[in-house]
Amino acid sequence: MHDLLDPFPPQTLDGATPASVLIDVGQLADLLGVSTRTLWRHASAGKLPEPVRLGGCTRWRRGDIDRWVADGCPPVRPAAKLSHQKA
């Protein structure tokens, strides 16, 4: 069974698509149909699942992204208050 988001998802040797596959910013941007700049903006605003950091690389777990999309892309964490706003 193929994922609806990606007609050619990464596969293991047995043909399964593991949820632990890591995707980079370009792959995620393509998957979501946005630019990498927009993707980084959404990540900074807490609108995406938390990425995995490997040294200087940032990746997202494909399974986390698939669940997030299936749930309707809800914000993952509240946006930070801007310092110039009054409490």
The first five atom37 places (N, CA, C, CB, O) and aatype in JSON, in Angstrom:
{
  "aatype": [12, 8, 3, 10, 10, 3, 14, 13, 14, 14, 5, 16, 10, 3, 7, 0, 16, 14, 0, 15, 19, 10, 9, 3, 19, 7, 5, 10, 0, 3, 10, 10, 7, 19, 15, 16, 1, 16, 10, 17, 1, 8, 0, 15, 0, 7, 11, 10, 14, 6, 14, 19, 1, 10, 7, 7, 4, 16, 1, 17, 1, 1, 7, 3, 9, 3, 1, 17, 19, 0, 3, 7, 4, 14, 14, 19, 1, 14, 0, 0, 11, 10, 15, 8, 5, 11, 0],
  "atom_mask": [
    [1, 1, 1, 1, 1],
    [1, 1, 1, 1, 1],
    [1, 1, 1, 1, 1],
    [1, 1, 1, 1, 1],
    [1, 1, 1, 1, 1],
    [1, 1, 1, 1, 1],
    [1, 1, 1, 1, 1],
    [1, 1, 1, 1, 1],
    [1, 1, 1, 1, 1],
    [1, 1, 1, 1, 1],
    [1, 1, 1, 1, 1],
    [1, 1, 1, 1, 1],
    [1, 1, 1, 1, 1],
    [1, 1, 1, 1, 1],
    [1, 1, 1, 0, 1],
    [1, 1, 1, 1, 1],
    [1, 1, 1, 1, 1],
    [1, 1, 1, 1, 1],
    [1, 1, 1, 1, 1],
    [1, 1, 1, 1, 1],
    [1, 1, 1, 1, 1],
    [1, 1, 1, 1, 1],
    [1, 1, 1, 1, 1],
    [1, 1, 1, 1, 1],
    [1, 1, 1, 1, 1],
    [1, 1, 1, 0, 1],
    [1, 1, 1, 1, 1],
    [1, 1, 1, 1, 1],
    [1, 1, 1, 1, 1],
    [1, 1, 1, 1, 1],
    [1, 1, 1, 1, 1],
    [1, 1, 1, 1, 1],
    [1, 1, 1, 0, 1],
    [1, 1, 1, 1, 1],
    [1, 1, 1, 1, 1],
    [1, 1, 1, 1, 1],
    [1, 1, 1, 1, 1],
    [1, 1, 1, 1, 1],
    [1, 1, 1, 1, 1],
    [1, 1, 1, 1, 1],
    [1, 1, 1, 1, 1],
    [1, 1, 1, 1, 1],
    [1, 1, 1, 1, 1],
    [1, 1, 1, 1, 1],
    [1, 1, 1, 1, 1],
    [1, 1, 1, 0, 1],
    [1, 1, 1, 1, 1],
    [1, 1, 1, 1, 1],
    [1, 1, 1, 1, 1],
    [1, 1, 1, 1, 1],
    [1, 1, 1, 1, 1],
    [1, 1, 1, 1, 1],
    [1, 1, 1, 1, 1],
    [1, 1, 1, 1, 1],
    [1, 1, 1, 0, 1],
    [1, 1, 1, 0, 1],
    [1, 1, 1, 1, 1],
    [1, 1, 1, 1, 1],
    [1, 1, 1, 1, 1],
    [1, 1, 1, 1, 1],
    [1, 1, 1, 1, 1],
    [1, 1, 1, 1, 1],
    [1, 1, 1, 0, 1],
    [1, 1, 1, 1, 1],
    [1, 1, 1, 1, 1],
    [1, 1, 1, 1, 1],
    [1, 1, 1, 1, 1],
    [1, 1, 1, 1, 1],
    [1, 1, 1, 1, 1],
    [1, 1, 1, 1, 1],
    [1, 1, 1, 1, 1],
    [1, 1, 1, 0, 1],
    [1, 1, 1, 1, 1],
    [1, 1, 1, 1, 1],
    [1, 1, 1, 1, 1],
    [1, 1, 1, 1, 1],
    [1, 1, 1, 1, 1],
    [1, 1, 1, 1, 1],
    [1, 1, 1, 1, 1],
    [1, 1, 1, 1, 1],
    [1, 1, 1, 1, 1],
    [1, 1, 1, 1, 1],
    [1, 1, 1, 1, 1],
    [1, 1, 1, 1, 1],
    [1, 1, 1, 1, 1],
    [1, 1, 1, 1, 1],
    [1, 1, 1, 1, 1]
  ],
  "atom_positions": [
    [[0.85, -1.19, 0.0], [0.0, 0.0, 0.0], [0.89, 1.25, 0.0], [-0.96, 0.0, 1.23], [1.76, 1.39, 0.87]],
    [[0.69, 2.12, -0.94], [1.49, 3.35, -1.04], [0.88, 4.45, -0.21], [1.62, 3.79, -2.5], [-0.33, 4.53, -0.03]],
    [[1.74, 5.3, 0.28], [1.33, 6.5, 1.01], [0.74, 7.48, 0.01], [2.54, 7.13, 1.78], [1.23, 7.62, -1.11]],
    [[-0.32, 8.16, 0.41], [-0.98, 9.1, -0.49], [-0.12, 10.33, -0.78], [-2.3, 9.54, 0.1], [-0.27, 10.95, -1.83]],
    [[0.78, 10.67, 0.14], [1.59, 11.87, -0.04], [2.69, 11.69, -1.07], [2.19, 12.28, 1.27], [3.07, 12.64, -1.76]],
    [[3.2, 10.49, -1.18], [4.37, 10.27, -2.02], [4.19, 9.0, -2.83], [5.66, 10.19, -1.17], [4.19, 7.91, -2.26]],
    [[4.03, 9.09, -4.14], [3.83, 7.89, -4.94], [5.06, 7.0, -4.99], [3.44, 8.28, -6.32], [4.95, 5.83, -5.37]],
    [[6.23, 7.51, -4.61], [7.46, 6.72, -4.61], [8.18, 6.86, -3.27], [8.39, 7.16, -5.77], [9.28, 7.42, -3.23]],
    [[7.57, 6.38, -2.17], [8.21, 6.53, -0.87], [9.45, 5.67, -0.75], [7.23, 6.19, 0.24], [9.59, 4.67, -1.46]],
    [[10.38, 6.04, 0.15], [11.56, 5.21, 0.36], [11.12, 3.82, 0.81], [12.51, 5.84, 1.4], [10.14, 3.67, 1.54]],
    [[11.84, 2.8, 0.38], [11.47, 1.44, 0.73], [12.67, 0.65, 1.22], [10.83, 0.74, -0.47], [13.81, 0.94, 0.86]],
    [[12.38, -0.36, 2.06], [13.41, -1.29, 2.49], [13.52, -2.37, 1.43], [13.08, -1.89, 3.88], [12.78, -2.37, 0.45]],
    [[14.45, -3.29, 1.63], [14.64, -4.36, 0.66], [13.4, -5.23, 0.48], [15.8, -5.22, 1.07], [13.18, -5.78, -0.6]],
    [[12.58, -5.36, 1.54], [11.38, -6.18, 1.42], [10.18, -5.4, 0.88], [11.03, -6.78, 2.77], [9.07, -5.93, 0.82]],
    [[10.39, -4.13, 0.49], [9.32, -3.33, -0.1], [8.53, -2.49, 0.89], [0.0, 0.0, 0.0], [7.66, -1.72, 0.5]],
    [[8.82, -2.65, 2.18], [8.09, -1.88, 3.2], [8.61, -0.45, 3.24], [8.22, -2.54, 4.59], [9.75, -0.18, 2.88]],
    [[7.77, 0.47, 3.69], [8.17, 1.86, 3.88], [8.3, 2.1, 5.38], [7.14, 2.85, 3.22], [7.28, 2.27, 6.05]],
    [[9.51, 2.12, 5.91], [9.66, 2.28, 7.36], [9.34, 3.71, 7.8], [11.07, 1.91, 7.78], [9.7, 4.68, 7.14]],
    [[8.67, 3.81, 8.94], [8.32, 5.12, 9.49], [9.56, 5.85, 9.99], [7.31, 4.97, 10.62], [9.52, 7.06, 10.19]],
    [[10.66, 5.13, 10.18], [11.86, 5.75, 10.72], [12.75, 6.35, 9.64], [12.63, 4.74, 11.5], [13.82, 6.88, 9.96]],
    [[12.35, 6.29, 8.37], [13.14, 6.9, 7.3], [13.25, 8.4, 7.57], [12.49, 6.63, 5.9], [12.27, 9.06, 7.89]],
    [[14.47, 8.92, 7.44], [14.69, 10.35, 7.66], [14.71, 11.07, 6.32], [16.01, 10.59, 8.43], [15.33, 10.61, 5.36]],
    [[14.02, 12.22, 6.27], [13.99, 13.01, 5.04], [14.55, 14.39, 5.34], [12.55, 13.12, 4.48], [14.42, 14.9, 6.45]],
    [[15.18, 14.99, 4.33], [15.81, 16.3, 4.54], [14.82, 17.42, 4.2], [17.09, 16.43, 3.68], [13.68, 17.18, 3.8]],
    [[15.29, 18.65, 4.36], [14.42, 19.81, 4.18], [13.89, 19.91, 2.75], [15.19, 21.09, 4.53], [12.73, 20.26, 2.55]],
    [[14.71, 19.59, 1.76], [14.26, 19.65, 0.37], [13.19, 18.61, 0.08], [0.0, 0.0, 0.0], [12.19, 18.89, -0.59]],
    [[13.39, 17.39, 0.6], [12.39, 16.33, 0.4], [11.09, 16.68, 1.09], [12.92, 14.99, 0.92], [10.01, 16.47, 0.53]],
    [[11.17, 17.21, 2.31], [9.95, 17.58, 3.03], [9.23, 18.74, 2.35], [10.28, 17.95, 4.48], [8.01, 18.73, 2.26]],
    [[9.98, 19.72, 1.88], [9.37, 20.84, 1.17], [8.65, 20.35, -0.08], [10.44, 21.9, 0.79], [7.52, 20.78, -0.36]],
    [[9.28, 19.46, -0.85], [8.64, 18.89, -2.04], [7.39, 18.11, -1.66], [9.61, 17.98, -2.79], [6.36, 18.22, -2.32]],
    [[7.48, 17.33, -0.6], [6.36, 16.52, -0.14], [5.15, 17.39, 0.23], [6.78, 15.68, 1.06], [4.01, 17.04, -0.06]],
    [[5.43, 18.53, 0.87], [4.36, 19.43, 1.31], [3.98, 20.47, 0.28], [4.76, 20.12, 2.59], [2.99, 21.19, 0.45]],
    [[4.76, 20.57, -0.81], [4.45, 21.53, -1.86], [4.72, 22.97, -1.48], [0.0, 0.0, 0.0], [4.0, 23.88, -1.89]],
    [[5.78, 23.18, -0.68], [6.15, 24.53, -0.27], [7.64, 24.73, -0.56], [5.83, 24.77, 1.25], [8.35, 23.78, -0.85]],
    [[8.09, 25.97, -0.47], [9.51, 26.25, -0.64], [10.26, 25.88, 0.65], [9.74, 27.75, -1.0], [9.65, 25.73, 1.71]],
    [[11.57, 25.73, 0.54], [12.34, 25.43, 1.74], [12.29, 26.6, 2.73], [13.79, 25.11, 1.37], [12.31, 26.39, 3.94]],
    [[12.22, 27.81, 2.21], [12.09, 28.99, 3.1], [10.8, 28.93, 3.91], [12.14, 30.29, 2.27], [10.8, 29.18, 5.11]],
    [[9.69, 28.59, 3.25], [8.41, 28.47, 3.95], [8.47, 27.33, 4.96], [7.27, 28.23, 2.95], [7.94, 27.45, 6.06]],
    [[9.12, 26.23, 4.59], [9.23, 25.11, 5.5], [9.99, 25.52, 6.77], [9.94, 23.93, 4.82], [9.55, 25.19, 7.88]],
    [[11.1, 26.21, 6.62], [11.85, 26.66, 7.8], [11.03, 27.64, 8.64], [13.17, 27.32, 7.36], [11.12, 27.62, 9.87]],
    [[10.26, 28.49, 7.99], [9.4, 29.43, 8.73], [8.37, 28.66, 9.56], [8.69, 30.4, 7.75], [8.15, 28.99, 10.72]],
    [[7.75, 27.64, 8.96], [6.77, 26.82, 9.69], [7.44, 26.06, 10.83], [6.08, 25.82, 8.73], [6.87, 25.94, 11.91]],
    [[8.64, 25.55, 10.6], [9.37, 24.83, 11.66], [9.66, 25.76, 12.83], [10.69, 24.24, 11.1], [9.49, 25.38, 13.99]],
    [[10.1, 26.99, 12.54], [10.41, 27.96, 13.59], [9.17, 28.37, 14.37], [11.07, 29.19, 13.0], [9.26, 28.69, 15.56]],
    [[8.03, 28.36, 13.72], [6.77, 28.75, 14.36], [6.1, 27.6, 15.11], [5.82, 29.29, 13.32], [5.04, 27.79, 15.71]],
    [[6.71, 26.42, 15.09], [6.14, 25.28, 15.82], [5.01, 24.59, 15.09], [0.0, 0.0, 0.0], [4.2, 23.91, 15.71]],
    [[4.95, 24.75, 13.78], [3.86, 24.17, 12.99], [4.2, 22.8, 12.42], [3.5, 25.09, 11.87], [3.35, 22.16, 11.81]],
    [[5.45, 22.33, 12.62], [5.87, 21.04, 12.08], [6.33, 20.14, 13.22], [7.01, 21.21, 11.05], [6.7, 20.64, 14.29]],
    [[6.3, 18.82, 13.01], [6.88, 17.92, 14.01], [8.35, 18.27, 14.25], [6.73, 16.45, 13.57], [9.02, 18.8, 13.36]],
    [[8.84, 17.96, 15.42], [10.22, 18.25, 15.79], [11.18, 17.46, 14.91], [10.46, 17.92, 17.27], [10.99, 16.26, 14.72]],
    [[12.2, 18.12, 14.36], [13.17, 17.41, 13.52], [14.2, 16.66, 14.37], [13.87, 18.38, 12.59], [14.28, 16.83, 15.58]],
    [[14.97, 15.85, 13.7], [16.1, 15.15, 14.29], [17.35, 15.88, 13.83], [16.13, 13.62, 13.89], [17.51, 16.16, 12.64]],
    [[18.24, 16.18, 14.75], [19.47, 16.86, 14.38], [20.64, 15.88, 14.45], [19.73, 18.09, 15.3], [20.87, 15.24, 15.48]],
    [[21.35, 15.75, 13.36], [22.51, 14.86, 13.27], [23.72, 15.7, 12.9], [22.28, 13.71, 12.24], [23.93, 16.0, 11.73]],
    [[24.5, 16.09, 13.89], [25.61, 17.0, 13.62], [25.05, 18.31, 13.1], [0.0, 0.0, 0.0], [24.25, 18.95, 13.78]],
    [[25.45, 18.7, 11.91], [24.94, 19.92, 11.3], [23.75, 19.69, 10.38], [0.0, 0.0, 0.0], [23.31, 20.62, 9.7]],
    [[23.23, 18.47, 10.36], [22.11, 18.13, 9.47], [20.79, 18.11, 10.22], [22.36, 16.76, 8.8], [20.74, 17.72, 11.39]],
    [[19.75, 18.52, 9.56], [18.4, 18.47, 10.13], [17.57, 17.54, 9.26], [17.76, 19.89, 10.21], [17.53, 17.7, 8.04]],
    [[16.9, 16.6, 9.88], [16.06, 15.63, 9.18], [14.76, 15.46, 9.95], [16.78, 14.25, 9.02], [14.69, 15.75, 11.14]],
    [[13.73, 15.0, 9.25], [12.45, 14.68, 9.88], [12.16, 13.2, 9.68], [11.31, 15.55, 9.3], [12.49, 12.63, 8.64]],
    [[11.54, 12.57, 10.68], [11.12, 11.18, 10.55], [9.88, 11.14, 9.66], [10.82, 10.54, 11.95], [8.9, 11.84, 9.91]],
    [[9.93, 10.32, 8.63], [8.83, 10.23, 7.68], [7.53, 9.83, 8.39], [9.17, 9.22, 6.56], [6.46, 10.34, 8.06]],
    [[7.63, 8.92, 9.34], [6.44, 8.48, 10.08], [5.8, 9.62, 10.85], [0.0, 0.0, 0.0], [4.57, 9.72, 10.9]],
    [[6.61, 10.5, 11.47], [6.08, 11.66, 12.19], [5.33, 12.58, 11.23], [7.21, 12.43, 12.89], [4.26, 13.1, 11.56]],
    [[5.9, 12.79, 10.05], [5.26, 13.67, 9.06], [3.96, 13.05, 8.57], [6.22, 13.93, 7.87], [2.95, 13.74, 8.45]],
    [[3.97, 11.74, 8.27], [2.74, 11.07, 7.81], [1.63, 11.16, 8.84], [3.03, 9.59, 7.48], [0.48, 11.42, 8.49]],
    [[1.96, 10.95, 10.14], [0.95, 11.06, 11.2], [0.44, 12.49, 11.33], [1.53, 10.58, 12.55], [-0.75, 12.72, 11.51]],
    [[1.36, 13.45, 11.25], [1.0, 14.87, 11.36], [0.02, 15.26, 10.25], [2.26, 15.76, 11.31], [-0.97, 15.95, 10.51]],
    [[0.29, 14.83, 9.02], [-0.6, 15.12, 7.9], [-1.94, 14.41, 8.08], [0.05, 14.69, 6.55], [-2.99, 15.01, 7.84]],
    [[-1.92, 13.15, 8.52], [-3.16, 12.4, 8.74], [-4.02, 13.06, 9.81], [-2.84, 10.96, 9.15], [-5.25, 12.96, 9.77]],
    [[-3.37, 13.73, 10.78], [-4.1, 14.43, 11.84], [-4.56, 15.82, 11.43], [-3.23, 14.53, 13.07], [-5.16, 16.53, 12.24]],
    [[-4.31, 16.22, 10.2], [-4.76, 17.52, 9.71], [-3.74, 18.63, 9.87], [0.0, 0.0, 0.0], [-4.11, 19.81, 9.82]],
    [[-2.47, 18.31, 10.06], [-1.38, 19.29, 10.18], [-1.58, 20.28, 11.33], [-1.25, 20.06, 8.89], [-1.45, 21.49, 11.13]],
    [[-1.88, 19.77, 12.54], [-2.07, 20.7, 13.66], [-0.74, 21.3, 14.11], [-2.74, 20.0, 14.84], [0.3, 20.68, 13.92]],
    [[-0.77, 22.51, 14.72], [0.47, 23.06, 15.28], [1.0, 22.08, 16.33], [0.23, 24.48, 15.9], [0.23, 21.49, 17.09]],
    [[2.3, 21.92, 16.37], [2.91, 20.95, 17.29], [3.2, 21.58, 18.64], [4.19, 20.38, 16.69], [3.09, 20.93, 19.68]],
    [[3.57, 22.85, 18.63], [3.79, 23.57, 19.88], [3.29, 25.0, 19.7], [5.31, 23.56, 20.3], [3.25, 25.5, 18.57]],
    [[2.91, 25.65, 20.78], [2.42, 27.03, 20.64], [3.52, 27.97, 20.15], [1.86, 27.54, 21.97], [4.69, 27.8, 20.49]],
    [[3.12, 28.94, 19.37], [4.09, 29.93, 18.89], [4.58, 30.75, 20.06], [3.45, 30.85, 17.8], [3.82, 31.06, 20.98]],
    [[5.84, 31.11, 20.04], [6.42, 31.91, 21.11], [5.87, 33.33, 21.04], [7.97, 31.91, 21.0], [5.64, 33.87, 19.96]],
    [[5.68, 33.93, 22.21], [5.24, 35.32, 22.25], [6.37, 36.22, 21.8], [4.77, 35.72, 23.67], [7.53, 35.98, 22.13]],
    [[6.04, 37.23, 21.04], [7.04, 38.2, 20.62], [7.38, 39.1, 21.78], [6.55, 39.03, 19.4], [6.49, 39.47, 22.55]],
    [[8.64, 39.46, 21.93], [9.09, 40.22, 23.09], [8.49, 41.61, 23.18], [10.58, 40.33, 23.06], [8.42, 42.18, 24.27]],
    [[8.05, 42.16, 22.07], [7.5, 43.52, 22.12], [6.01, 43.55, 22.45], [7.74, 44.2, 20.79], [5.43, 44.63, 22.56]],
    [[5.38, 42.39, 22.59], [3.97, 42.35, 22.95], [3.82, 42.49, 24.48], [3.31, 41.03, 22.46], [4.64, 41.99, 25.25]],
    [[2.74, 43.2, 24.88], [2.47, 43.33, 26.32], [1.77, 42.07, 26.8], [1.6, 44.6, 26.63], [0.97, 41.48, 26.07]],
    [[2.08, 41.67, 28.01], [1.49, 40.45, 28.58], [0.08, 40.68, 29.05], [2.32, 39.94, 29.74], [-0.56, 39.76, 29.55]]
  ]
}
